[in-house]
Amino acid sequence: IENAREHAMALVRVAGALARVGDPDRVRLIAVNAVDAAERIEDRWERARALVGVADTLARAGMTDEALAIVERTEFPLERARALVGVASALVGMGDADRARWVAEKAASTAERIEKPRERARALGEVADALVGVGLTDKALAIVERIEDRWERAQALVGVASALIGVGDGNRARRVAEKAARTVEQMEHPWERAQALVG
């Protein structure tokens, strides 16, 4: 495949298939080739997305150290934060709660550095969900409170409520959902409230 982006993404899909059938040695080999192909992508954003794809595949295959090394090569904080959330989730699935917490904390600090407010808000919402998954609900809620845009904050609160349901904390999920509803009610314009309610 001549197009570097298509080549990298094809290799990511092959690595993912090999991971599902339990061939870690081949996954590593294909991932190295995918990273090489990704590094040849001229567009910086597409390069970052390809690297995140490789990191995500490696994380889901249980190769979290390799995934983290690739994440560090990703130059955009939004993509880096999202990739770190994926690694944290993989670590939770592997039963490594301590490392999952460390990676989720790193995702939070990365998301905080995103300059564009909307991107930062969305990344913080994703990080908050991951923090709930690793048992750091209070930190997740504190992060959500730092989201300035009410619509984005309401969406992040709904995400945290869903994550709480996923970990079996229905009572706290209800309280967080009620807080999301109050946040929506504080919006000045009816069209903002309507948009927040439909997501």
N, C-alpha and C positions, 0 to 999 in steps of 0.2 A: 504494500500500500504506500503510495507516494506521499499523500497528505499526512503530515506529522500528527495532526489532531486525530484524524480517523484511525491512523495506525496505533496511537496511544490508547484510544478508547476501545479499539478491537482487542488489544492486548489486555486491557482491564477486564473486559468481558470474559476472555479466555481464563485469566487468573481467577476470576470469580467462580467460573464453572469448575476449575480444578480444585478450588477451595471447598466447594460443596461436595466433591467426591473424595476429599481427604488426601490430597497429594501436595503436602506442604513444600517439598523440595522443588517441584515444578512451579508452584505458585511463586516462590522466591525468585526463580530464574526468569519467569515471565514478567514479574513485577519490576525487576531490574531493567529489562528491555522496555517496559512501558514507561519507566521514569526517563530512560534515555530518549525515547520518542517524544515524551512530553517536554523535555528540555529543549527540543528542536522547534517547538511551536513558537512562532514569532509573536503572536498576540499574547500579551502578558496575562490577560484575564482568562483566555482559553487554556493557557499553560497552567495557571493556578487550578482551574477546574479539573484538568486532567490529572494533576498531581494529587488533588483531593480524592479523585476517583481511585487512584492506586492505593492511597492511604486507607480509604474506607474498605477496599477489598482485603487488604492485609489485616486490618483490625478485625473484620468479620471472620477471617481465617485464624484468628488468635495470635497473629504476629504483631503484637502491639508495639514492641520496641522498634521494629522496622517501620511501622506506620507513623510513629512519632517522629522518627528521623526524616521522613518524607514531608510531614506536616511543617517542619521547621524550614523547608525549602520553599514554602508557599508564601509569596510576598504580600498578598492581600489579607488584612486582618479578618475581614468577614469570612472568607473561605477558610482561613486558618482556624477561626473559632468554631465554625461548623464542623470541620474535620476533627477537632479536638472533642467536640460533643460526641461524634461517632466513635472515637476511640474510648471515651469514658463509658459509653453504652456497651461497647464490646467487653470492656473490663468487668462491668457489672455482670454481664452474661457469663463470664468466666469465673465469677465468684471472688474477684480481686477488688474488694470494696475500697481498700486503702489507696491503691493506685488510681482507681476510678475517681475518688475524691480529689486526689492531687491533679489529675488531668482536667476534671471539671473546674477546679479552681483556676487552672491555667487558662481554660477556655473563657472563664469570666473576666480575667484580667486582660486577655486579648480582645474580647468584645468591647470592653470599656475604652479601648484605644481607637475604636473605629470613629472616623471623623464625621461621616454623614449621619445626621440624627436618625433618619428612618432605618438605614442599614444597622446602626448601632442598636436601635430599639428591637428590631427583629432578631438580631443575634443574641441580645440579652434575653429575649423571650425563650429562644431555643436553649440557651445555657441554663436558664432557670428550670426548664423541664428536666434537663440532665441532672441538675443539682438535687432535685426532688428524688430522682432515681437512685442517687447515691446517698440519700439520707440527710441532705443538707437543706431541708425545707425552709428554715428560717433565713438562711443566706439567699435562697432562691427568691423569697418574698422581698428581702431587702434590695435585691438587684432590680426586681420589677418596679419597686417604688422609685428607683432612679430614672425610670423611663418618663420623660417629660410629656410627650404627646399622649393625651388621654385615650385616644382610640387604640394606639399601640399598647398602652398599659393595660387596657381592658382585654385586648387580645392575648397578651402575655399572661394575665391572671386566669383567663379561661384555659390556657395551656397548662398552667400550674395546677389548676383544679383537675384537669384530665389526668395529669401525671400523678396526682395524689390518689385519684380513683384507681389508677394502675398499680399503686403500691398498697392499696387496701385501706387508705385513710379517708373514708367517706365523710366523716364529720368535718374534718378540716377542709376537705374539698368543697363541701357545702358553704362553709364560711368564706372561702376564697371566691367562689362563684358569686356569692352575695356582694362581696367587695367589688367584683367586676361589674355587677349590675349598678352599684352605687356610682362607680366611676363613669359608666355610660350616662347615668342620670345627671351628672355634673356637666355634661357637654352642653355648650350654649345653643347650638343650632339643632333643630329637629332632624335635618338631613344627616348630621354627624351621628346622632343617636341611632337613627335608622340603619345607617351603614355599619355601625359597631354591632348592632344586634344581629345583623345577617352575616357578619364576618367578612 
